[in-house]
C-alpha cells in the first residue's frame, strides 16, 4: 500500500513536470513580440489538443442544402520506426466526465449555398453557434444571397449533385466529400478525407477541427486536394515567391517594415488556382494556409474561427475576379486628377516649402497633380492632431486654394494612433474612443481609435471633414496594422476577430467622409483586409532603395491585383534611404506605368535635386504617362467595372498560355500594354511575350510570342503593345486639369498583316466606356463608330 502511494506520488510528480515542460514549450513556441503575426498552424500539431475528423454525411436536405456531418475523435500520438519518431492521429475515446453527458463523435451542421452560377458557399461548424449572425462588412450590403434556380439538383448513386452552366458539385455521403468540377467535368478540387491519404506514410490531417486543451476553443482546418501541376496566386500584397504552391502563408495584418519578407501590410483571405477556381475564406480571425508545403497534395486552410465559411469560384482568372468582387465589392472609379503624378518626400514642413515644390514642378516642367504633406504639417513632427502648424503655415486654406488653381490637389498624412503627448490623447480617453484591454485600460501607451464605436467614427470623421472642407483633396490613411490583438472592442469582440478587420473599418471611415465632402471616395492607404478594394487606393509600403526591393514591389503589386484590387501604387525609387540615381532612374517609368504614381521617401525625391540627365529622363517618363492618360483612364474604368487589376499578371489575359503562369517580373498595364521594368543597371533584358504579335511602344520593332532579348528605348523600360491596338493619346499638359479631351490622337499599333485595331476611350464626363474600331483600306484610315460626338480623333498608324 505504501509502495503504491509512493508510485502514485512519483506519477503525479512526473505528470506535473510534464505539464510544466509542455506548457513552457508551448509558451516558448508562441512567444512573440508585440503584434507579431500568429501562426495558428502550431495548434494543429499540438499533442495536447483533440482532433475531430470529418467522416460522413449523416443527413442532408437537397432543397435547403443543409445537413449534418459526423466527426470522429482522434488524438495525436507518437510512433517510433527504426529510430525515426513520427506523429500520427489515432482514434480516441472520450475524456470528459461524466461520460453520459458528452458526445464522442459529434454530428455538426454543414451547408451548401449557390451565390451565382459560378460561386458556391460551403459552411461547416465545429460546435453549436449561439452568437447572432450579423451583416458582414466584408460583403457588399453585408450578405451573400442564395440563388438556387441557377443550379439543378439530381440524386446520384454517390450522393447529391448540383449542376449549373459553369460547373457542378458532388456531395458524397460516406465518406463525406465535396467535389467541385468545371463545366467540362474536370475535377478542380475536393475536400480531403482520411481515406484519401492512406496511400502515404506521411501523416496528413484531413478536413477537420481541433479542440484546444488550454481553453477548449475550437478552430477549423478546411483541407482540400491539390493537383500535380497546380499553382496558387493571391493572398494579398505578398512579397514572397509569386506562386504560393509550396508555401505556408500567415494572413495577419502587420507593419511589414519593408517589402522583402513574408509578413504583409495587405493580407487578403483569397487566392486563385491555375486549376480554374478561387477561394475566399470569409473570416477575420488569424488564418494560416499551407499550400502543399507540408504535404504537396493537401491545401490546408487553418482558420482561427470555430466555423469554416468558404466561397469557391469556378472559372478563368477574369471570371474569378469578377465573381469575387461582385461578392466583396468593386473599386470606385478614382477622380482623373489622382492618375497624375504625386510629388512627396518625408516630409515637407512648411507652407513655404510646399509652395516652392509647386513652383519648381512647374518651372522644370514636371507634369504633376498632387503635392503630399507627410508627417511634418503639425506643430510637432509625427504628432497628429489634424491642425496645421501655426508657426510654419501662414494661411493653409489659401495655400490649398492657390495650389488647386495651379492644378495641384493637396494630400495630408495622418494615422489612428495617439501618443500620450498628443493634445487629443486625454479627450480620446475621456470620451471612451480608444480600444481597451481586459482590465479596462488601453493596451498600448498610445490610444488606438476604436472604429467599431460609432462615436469614435463620428469624432474622427469630423476631424477629417474639417480638412477636406478646407480644400484638401485626399487623406493618407497610414498604418492601421497594429490594432491590439489583446484588445476588447466597443462591439464586444476581441482583437482575435477585430485586428484584421481594423484596416477595412479604417479605410471605410475615411473614404465615406471623403465622398460625403468631396464627391470622391479616394484615399491613400497602406493596410487592408477583404473588402478594402472598394475604397481606392493603396500603396505598397516602405521599400528599401535596392534592386531586389524594386523587384519584390512588383511581385507584391501583382499578388494584390490577383486579390481583387484594381488600383495600387508604390514609392518610386524606394523609401528607406536616399534613392541611388540609377535605381531611381529605372524605377521612375515602372511607377509611371502603374495605376497611380508617387515619388516618396527619404529626401531628396524631387527630380531636380539629381543630375540634369536624370531630370530630363524623369520628365520624359512623366510626359509619356500624361500623354497616355486617355488609355490609362479608360483601362481604369474597365478595371473598376470588372474587378480587374490595372497592373495585371500575364495569365489574367492569357490563361491558356502555360508560360504566362510563370512570369512575375513583367506585367500587363491594362489589357494591351506589356511592361518589363529593368531591375538592374542594364539596357535590355529577357522578356516573355504571350502568344501573338507585339510591337515595341518606343522603337516600333515587331516581335512574336515567346522569349526575346529586348533593348529598352529612350525611356529605361520595355513596353510593348498588342498587335491590333489603338492607344488613345492626349496633348501634353502640366496638369490633368488643363487637358483638352475634345481632341485625342489614336496611335494604331498594327503589324503588316493587320488592317484594323480597337481603342477603348472613357471621357472624364462620360457615362460609358466606348469601343472604337480603326480600320485601314489602302492608304485611308478611318474610325467607327463616331459615337463620341464631343471628341475629334486624329489617326496615326504606327509604322
N, C-alpha and C positions, 0 to 999 in steps of 0.2 A: 504493500500500500504506500509506504514511504517512497520507495523507488519510483512508483507510478507518479506520485506527486512531484518528485524531482524531475522526472522525464517531462511532465506537463509544464513545469516551470521553465525547463530548457526550451521546450517547444514554443511557449509564449514569448520567451526572450528572443528566440530566433525569428519568430513572426514579427515581433516589434522591430528587430533590427532590419528585417527585410522591408517592412513598411517604411522605415526611416530612410533606408538606402534608395528604395524605389521612388519615394516622394522627392527626396533630394535630387535624384537623377532627373525626374520629370521637371522639377523646378529649374534645373540647370539647362535642360533642353529648351525650356520655354523662356529662359532668361533673355530678355530683350531690352534694348534702350527705349526711351520714350517714343511711342508711336511707330516702333519697328513693325514692319508687316508681319502678321501672324500666319505661319504656315500650318494650317489645321490638318494637313496630311499626317502629322505626327499622331493625332488622335486615332487615326485608322491603322496604326501599327502598335498600339499600346496594349500590353498583355493584361492590364487591369480592366479594360473595357469589355463589354459584352457585345457580340456581333449578331445581327439578325439578317439572314439571307432570304431574299425574295424567292419563293419556291413555286407556288401555284395560284391560279386564279380560282378562288372558291365560289365566287358568284359574279354575275355580270348582267346588266340590263342594257341591251343594244340600243334601246330608244333614248335613254339618258346618257349612255356612255359611262355609267358608274358601276363599280364593282368592289370586290374585296380581295386583297392578296394575302395569302398565308406566308408568314415569315418563320423560318426555322432558326433556333437559337444555337450559337456557336461561341466557343472561346478560342483565344489564341494560345497555342501550345508549342513547345519546342520538340524537335526530333533530331537526334544525332545519327549521322550516317557516315561511317569511315572518316571520323574525326572532323566532320563538317556539320555544324549546327544550323538547322533550318527552323523557321517558324511556319506554322500552318494552322488553319482553322479546323477545329474538331467539334463534333456535336456536343452540346452541353445540357445538363439538367437545370431545373430552376434553382436559384439560390435565394429566393425570397421565403419569408416566413410570416404568417402561416401559409402553407403550401396550397391551401384551399382557396386563397384569395387572389392569386395572380396567375396569369396565363403563361405557359411555357412558350407556345408558338402563337403569337397574336395574329389575328386577321384584321387588316387595316385598309382604309379606303384607297381606291385607285380610280382615276377618271381620265377619259379622253374627250377632248373637245375639238371642233373644227372651226378655225377663225376665218379661213378663206379656202379656196381650192388648192392652195399651196402650203397653208400653215396649220399645224397640228399642235395642240396643247396637251401635254402629259403631266398629270399631277399624282403624286403619292405622298402619304404621310407616315410618320414613324410613331404616331400616338394620337390620342384624342386632341382636337383643336378647340379650345374653349374661348380663344380670342375671336372677336368680331372681325370679319373680313371687311376691310375698308378700301376705298379707291386708292389706286397705286399712282404715285407721282411719276413713275417710270413709263406709264402707259398713257396714250392720248385719251383724254376725257376720263382717265382713271380706271378704265375697264377694257376687256377684250371680249367682244361679242361672239357667241357661239352660233355659227351659221351652218345648220345641219343640212339644208337642202342641196348643197353642192357635193355632198358625199353620199353614195349609195351603199346601204348595208346588205351583206349577204352572210348567211351561216354556212361555214365550210367545215370540212372534216377536222381540220386542225384547230378550229375555234371560231373566231369572228373576224370578218373582213369588211373594210370600208374602202370605197374607190371613188376617186374624182378624176377629172380630165388630166390632172397633173401627176397623179401618183396613187398609191394605195397603202393601207396599213393593215397588217395582220396581227391579231392578238391571239396567242395560243394559251391554253389553259394549264396543262401540266406536261412539262414545266412551263411556267409563265414567261412569255416573251412579248415584246412589241417589236415587230419587224416593219421597217419603212422602205418602200420601193418607189422608184420613179415610174413615169407613165409607160415605159417600155418593159417594166418588170425587173429592172436591175435592183438588187438589194443595195440600199445606200448605207444603212446601219441598223443595228438592233440592240436591245438590252442584252446583257450577258448574264447567263445562269451558271451555276456551279458545274452543270453538265458540260458546258461549252469549253471548260478549261481542264477537263480530265486527262487530256492527251499530253499534258506537260508536267514536268516535275516542279516547275516554278509555282509556288503557292500564290494564286491570283484570287483576289477578293472580287466576287461578282456584285451585281446590283444589290444593295443592302443598306442598313443603317447601323449606327453604333449607339450604345447607351454608356455614357461615361461613368466611371466608378467614382470620380471625385465630386460630381454634383447631380448625377442622374439625368443630365440633359442629353438630348439626342441630336444627331446630325446625319444627313443622308449622304450616301455615296452612290450617285447615279452612274452606273458603269455601262458603257456602250462599246460595241465592236469597232475595230478599225481594219481597213483593208490593206493589203501589202504595199501598194503604191500611193496610198492616201497622204495628202498634205493638208496642213491646218494653218489658217491665217486669221488674224484679227486680235482680239483680247484687248483692244485699246492701243494707246501710243506705246507700244512695246519696242524697246531698243535692242533686244537680243536678236538672234537669227530670225529672219523673216518667216520661214516655215517653222511653226511651233511643234511639229511632229518630233517626238523625242525630247521634249522639254517639259518641265514642271513649272506652271505659271501661277503665281500668287496674285490674286485680284484684291488689292487693298490700296486705297489712295495714299500716296506717300510723296513727301518732298524728296524727289529722286536725287537732288543735288547733282544734276548732270544728265547726260543722255547716253551714257555708255555702261549702264549697269542694269540689273534685272528688275529694279523697282520702277514704279510708274506714277507720274502725275495724273495720268488719264487711263486708268484701267477700265475696261468695259466688259461685262459678263456676257460676251457674244463672240462667236467665231464662225467661220465658214470652212467647208471642206472641199477639196478638189473632187471629191466623190459626187458632189451635186446636192449638198444640203448645208444648212446652217443651224445653229442652236443659240437661243437666248436663254440664259439662266436668270429667271425673274426673281432675283434676290438682292439684298443689300448687305447681308452678313459676309464675313470673310469667306472666300472661296479659293480652293486650290485645285487646279486641274492638271492631272498627269496625262499628257497626250502621248501615251506609249513610252514614257521614259523608263518606268519600272518594268513593264511588260508590253512589248510593241504592238500587241493586238488588242489592248484594252485602253479605252479612253475613260478615265475615272474623274468624274466631276464631284469633288468632295465639298459639300455645301454646309456651311455652319448652321443653317436653318434646320428645324425638325420636319420640314416638308421639302419636297422637290417639285418645283414648278418650272417646267421646261417648254419652250416653244420651239418647234422644229419646222424649218422652212425647206421646201423642195424646189430645186431649180438651178439655173446657172447663176453666176455671181450677181448679175444685174437684177435678176428676179428676186434673189435672196435679199439684197439690199433694199429693194423697193418694198418687199413684204415687211422686213424688219422695221423700216422707218415708217411704214403705214401704221405699225403697231405702237412704236415708241416716239414717233414724231419726225417730221422732216424739217430741215432748217428754214427759217425765214430768209427771204432774199435780202441781203445786206444792201445798204444805200450805195449808189455809184461812187461817191467820194471815198468810201472805205477801200475801194480797189486801187486807189492811188498809193503813192509811196508815203510811208510813215517815217519821220525823222525823230530819232530819240537817242539818248545815252543815259547812263545812270550817273548823274542826273543834271537837269537844268535847275538852277537855284533861284533865278530871279526873273522879273519881267524884262529887265534889260537884256539878259542872256537869251530869253525866248524870242524877243523882237530881233535880236542880232541873227539868230538862227534863221528866222523867216526871211530877213533881208539877204542873208548870204545864199539861201536856197534860190532865191530869185536872181541874185547877182550872178551866180555861177551857172544859172540855167539848169538846175536840177529839178525836174518836174516833181511836185510834191503836193499832198493834200492834207496831211496830218502832222502836227507837232505835238509830241508827247512830253508831259512833265512827269517825271518819275517820283522818287521818294522825297524830293527836296523842296516841294512847294509850300510846306508847312513852316511854322516858325522854327521847329527843330526837326532836322532830317530824320525820316522814318516815323516820327511821332504823329500818326494820322489823326487829325481832329476835324477834317473837312473844311478847314479855313486857310485861305492864302495868308502867307506871312505878311504882316502889315509893314515890316521893315524892308522887304525886298520886292513887294508888288504894290506899286503906287495905286493902280486902278485896274484890277484884274478883269472887271467886266468890260472896260473899254479895250483892253488888250485883246480879249477874246473876240470882240466885235471887229476890231481892226484886222485881226488875223483872218476872220471869216470873210471880210470884204476882199482880202487879198487871196482868197481861195484856200485857206487853211482851216481845218477843224482842229479843236484842241482836245487832247486826251489827257485824263488825270489818273494817276496811280492812287490806290488805297488798298486796305486789307481789313479783315474782320477780327483781328486780334488787337487788344488794347493793353499796353503796359501800365503798371501802377503809377507811372509819372504822367501818363496821358491825362489831359484835362477832362476827358469824358469818362474816365475809369470809375470814379465814385458814382456818377449818375447811372451808369450801366449796372453797377452792383445794387444800388439802392432801388432801382426800378425792376430788378429781377430779370434783366435782359440777357444774362450770360448763362452758359451751360454750367450746371452744378455737379458736384460729386456726391457720393453716397452719404457724406457727412453734412451735406447742405452748404458746403463751401464751394469754391471754384477749384477745379483740378490742377490748374497751372498757376503760375504767377500772373500770367496775362488773363484778362477776361475775354472769353471767346463768345461771340454773339451766337445766340440760340435761335436759329431760323425755323425751329418748329413752334416758336412762340409768336402768335400774331402781333403781339405788342412790340416785339423786337423788330419784326419786319416793318411795321409802321414807323417806328422810331428811325430805323436805318434808312428806309426809303425817303423819309422826309429830309434826311441829310443829303442823300444823293440828288433828290429833286431840286434842292436849293442850288446845287452846282449846275445841273442841266438847265435850270431856268436862267442862269447867268449867261448861257450860250454854249456851255461845254458840249461837245459832240458825242463823246464816248467815255466810259469809265473802264479803267483797267481793273479787272477782278482778279487780283493776285492772291496767291496762296489758297487756303481752303482745304489743304490736305491733312491738317493736324487737328481735326475735330476730336475731342477727347474720347478715346475708346472706353475709358472707365467712367465717362460722364453719364449723368441722369438728365434727360432732356425734358422739355416742357410737355411734350406729348406723352410722357410716361415711359418712353422706350429708352433703352440703354445705348451706349456707343457701339455695342455689338451690332446693332441694326442701323444706327444713325451716322456712324463715321463715314461710310461710303456714300450715304445719301447727302452728306453735307455740301459737296460741290454742286450737286443738282439744285438744292434749295438756294444756295448762294447765287448761282448763275441765274436762276429764275427771278430772284428778288431784284437783281439789278436790271435784267432785261425787261421785266414788267414795268418798272418805273421809268426806264428809258423810253419805252414805247409810249407810255402814257404822256410823257412830257414832250418828246421829240417826234413821235410817229415812227421811229425806227427802234428795233429791239436789239441793236448791235451792242456787244460787249467785247472786251479783250481779256480772255480768261485763261488761266493755266490749268486748273483742276476740273475734272469731270466725273460723271457716272452715267449710266444708261439713261438716255433722255436729254442729256445736256446738249446734244446736237441741235435741238430745237432753238437754242439761244446762241447763234454765232456771234463772235468767232473765238477760236482758241489758238494759242501759240505754244511752241514746243519746249519751253523751259530753258534752263541755264546750261547751254552747251559750252564745252571747252573750246578754245580757239586753236583747234587742231584739225588735220585732215580726217582723222578717224572719227572725230565728233561730227564733222560735216556729213560723212557717210552714214553714221548712226542716226543723225537727224532725219535723213531721208527715209531710213527704214521705219522710224517711229511714225513719220507722217503717212507712209503707205499703210502701215498697220491701223492707224486711227481711221484712215479713209475706208478701210475694209471693215470698220466697226460702226458705220452709219454716219460719219461726219463729212459733210460736203466741203467745209471751209476750215483752213488751217494755215498757220504761218510759223515762222521761226526767226530767231535773232540772226540777221545776216552778219556773217563774219565771226559768229560766236560771241559769248557773253563774258567769260570769267576774267580775261586779261585783254589788254590792247591787242587787236587782231593784227597779225602779220600782214603786210601789204599784199603779198602774193596770195595768201589764203582768202583775204577779203575780196581781192580781185576776182577769184574764181567762184566764191560763194555768192557774189552780187547777182549774176544772171540766174543762178539757182533760185534766189529769193524773188527776182523779178518774174520768174516763171512759176511761181507758187500762187495759190488763190489770193493771198494777201501778202504784203511785203513791208517789213520794218527793219531798219538798222538800229540796233540797241546793244548796249553792253558797256564795259569799262571804256572810258574815253581814251583817245578820240574815236568817234564813229563817223563824224562828218567827212565827206569825201574830199573837201578842200584842205583838210588837215594832213592829207597824204601828198604824194608826189603829183606833179602836173599830169604825168602819164596816167596815173591812177584816176585822177579826176575826170579826164577825158573818157577813159574806159567805163567808169561808173555812169557818166552822163549818157553814153551810147547805149548801155544796157537799160537804163531808165527810160530813155527815149523809145527804145524798142517796145517796152511794156505799154507806154502811153499810146503809141500808135496802134498797138494790138488791142486796145481797150474794147472795141466792139466785139471782138472774138471772145475776150475774157468775160465780158458782161453776159453775152449770150450763153456761153458754156456754164456760167454760174447759175443762170436762170434754169437751164435744163437740169443741172445737178440738184438744185433745190427742189425741183418738181419730182424728181425720180429717186432721190436719196442716194445719188452717186457722188463720189469724191471728185473734186476738181483735180487733185493730184491722184492719179489713177494707176494702180498696178496693171501691168500689161494684160494679164489674163482676164481682167474685167471686160475688156473689149474683144479679147481673143481667147475665149475659154477652150476652144478646140485645138489650140496650138500648144503642144506639150512644152516647148521651150519657154513660152510666156510665163509658165508657172514657176520658173526657176530664177527669174530676174528680180533683184532687189536693189540695183544701183542705177536704174533708169525708171522713167515713168511716162505716162501719157498725161499731158496737160490738157484737160478736156478730152474730147473724143478723137481729135485729129492731129495733134502735135505731140511728137515723141521727143522727150528731153533726156539727155545724158550729160550730167554735170562732170566736171573734171575734179577728181578727188585728190589729185597730186599735181605737182608742178610739171605738167606735160602739155603738149599742144594737141594731142589726139588720144584716142582710146579705142578699145574694142567695144563695139555696140551690137546688141542683138536686135534685129528687126523682125517683127511678126510677119506672117505671110502677106504677100502683096508687094506693091511698088511704093517707094518712099523717096521724097525729094528734099534735099537739104535746104532749109529755110534761108541760110546765109549764102551758100555757094551755088545752089541750084543743081548740084550733082544728083544723079539718079541712082538709087540702089534697090536691089531686090531683097526679099526676106532672107533672113539668116544672119550669120556673123560677118561683120566688116570692121576693118580698121579705118576709122574716120577721123580726119583732122578738123579741129574746131575752126570756126570762121573768125571774123574780126572781134566779135564778142566771144569771150572764152567759155563757150559751152556748145554742145552739139544739139541742134534742133532739126528735126525732120518732120515733114508734113505728108500725111497720107495722100496718095495719088487720088485725084478727083475731088479735091477740097478747095473751095474758095474761101480764103481767110479775109474777113472784113477788117479794114483799117480805117483810121481816122487821122485827120491832120493834127500834128503835134501841137500841144499847148502845155503851159506850165502847171495847169490845174484842171481837173475834170470839170470844174465849174465853167470853164471857158470853152469847152469842146462844142463844136458845131456838128450835131448829129443829123443835120439835113443833107450833109454831103459826106458820103462814105466811098471808099475805094475797095472793090473786091479783087484781091490778088489771087489768081487762079493757079494752083499748083497741079499740073497735069502732065503726064508723060506723052510721048509722041502718039501713042495709040488711043489716048483718052480724049474724047471730044466734048465731055460735059463735066460739070463739077457742082457740088452742093455747098451752099453757105447757110449758116444759121445766124439770124440777127434778132436782137431784142433791144428796143429803144427805151431810154430812161422813163419816158412817159407811156410806154406801150403796155398793153394788156396781155399780149400773146407772143410767144416765141415764133418767129416766122422762118420758113424754109424757102430759099431762093435757088433756083436751078439756073446755072450759067452754061450755055452751050456755044460751040464753035462750029461754024459752017464755012469752010474755006478760010477766008481772012476776016469774016464777020463774027463778032462776039455779041451775044445778047443774053439778057437776064429775064427770067419769067418765073412766077408771076410778079408783076409790078404792083404788089398789094400795099407796099409801104409808101403811100402817096406823099407823106411828108419828107421823104428822103430820096435824093437822087444818087445814083451809083455810077462811079467811074470804074470801068472794067479793065483789068490789066492781066494779060495772060503771061505767066512767068515762063521764060524760055531757058 
